[in-house]
Amino acid sequence: MKPETLGFFEKVYEVARLIPYGKVTSYGAIAKYLGAAKSARIVGYAMNNSGDKDVPAHRVVNRKGLLTGKHHFDGTNLMQQLLENEGVEVVENQIQNFAAVFWDPAKEL
């Protein structure tokens, strides 16, 4: 990976670590906050590679509240279980009351 990509990944991890317990954000919201609005997919790549970095990647979902990154977690429903343990309701890979649990770093930081 290019050094600038690794630097961007670290910035993504810094933001993801700030997501409050029981809240979620989107790949796009992180990308926009970092000044790279069109880089939501790169944020997704960062989340996919965050396994050993103490990053709450389960709190990052797509813009519609879907658990699109769930296949990167060990176990069948680990991402959903982690969210439900924090009080986030998930039905068929879709976060319920998405607006109520959504955390926007641009408005919160």
N, C-alpha and C positions, 0 to 999 in steps of 0.2 A: 504494500500500500504506500501511496505517496505521503510524505511528511505532512503536507497541508490537509490531507484527508484525516490523518491521525489527530491532528490538532483540532479539526472540526469535531471529530468524534468525542474528544475530551470536553469540548464546550457543551456538546449535547448531554454528556453524562453529568456535568455540573448542574445543568438546568433540571434534568430528570431527578437528580437527588433532592431537589427542592420541592417536588410535588408532594403536597400534604397527604398524610394518611387518609384514606377514604375518598380521595379525589383522583381524577384522571385528566390527562391532556391528550392532545393529538400530535402526530408527527409534524403536521403542518404548522401548528401553533408554536412548537419548539423552533422549527426552521424560520418562521417569520420573526420570532423574538431574536434569533441570532443574526437577523439581517440577510437571510438567504431564503426568502419566501418560496422559491421554486425548488427547494432541496428537501422536501418532505421524504422522498424516497431514500435519500442519503441518511436522514435521521433514522429511518427504518433499518437501514444497514447497520448503523451504529448500535441500535437496540439489539439487533441479532447477534452482535459481537460483544455484548456487555456482560455475558454470563459470569465472568470471574472478577467483575469490577465493582461489586456492591452498588448496583444501580437498580432501582425499582422499575424495571422495564415493563412489568405487568400493568403499570399505571399509564402506559402510552398506547393509545389505540388509534384507529383511523378517524377521519373527520365526521363519520356518521356514528361513532361509538361501537364499531365492530371490533372484535378481538382478532384482527388479521394476523397478529404475530404469534398466535397461540401455539403453532407447530414448532416454535423455537424453544419451547419450555419442555422439560422432562415430564413425562406422564401425559395422559390424555387430556385432562382438564385442569392442569396446574394453574394456568393463567387465571381462569375463571375462579378457581378455589381461592387463590390469593386475593383477588378482588372481593369475593364474597366474605372472606375473613375480615375485610376492612369495612364491611357494610354496604358494598356496592352490589346492587342487584343486577344479575345477568340472566337473560333468557335467550336461548338459542344463539349464543355468541354475540348478543346485542345488549349493551348496557342500557338499563331502564332509567328513566329520568335523567338522561344524559346531560341536559343543560344544568340540572341541579348539582351534579357532581363534577362538572367540567371546571378545570383550573386553567386559566389563561395566563401564562407567564408575563405577557406584555402588560396585563392589567394588575398583576400581583407583585411583580418585582420592580 
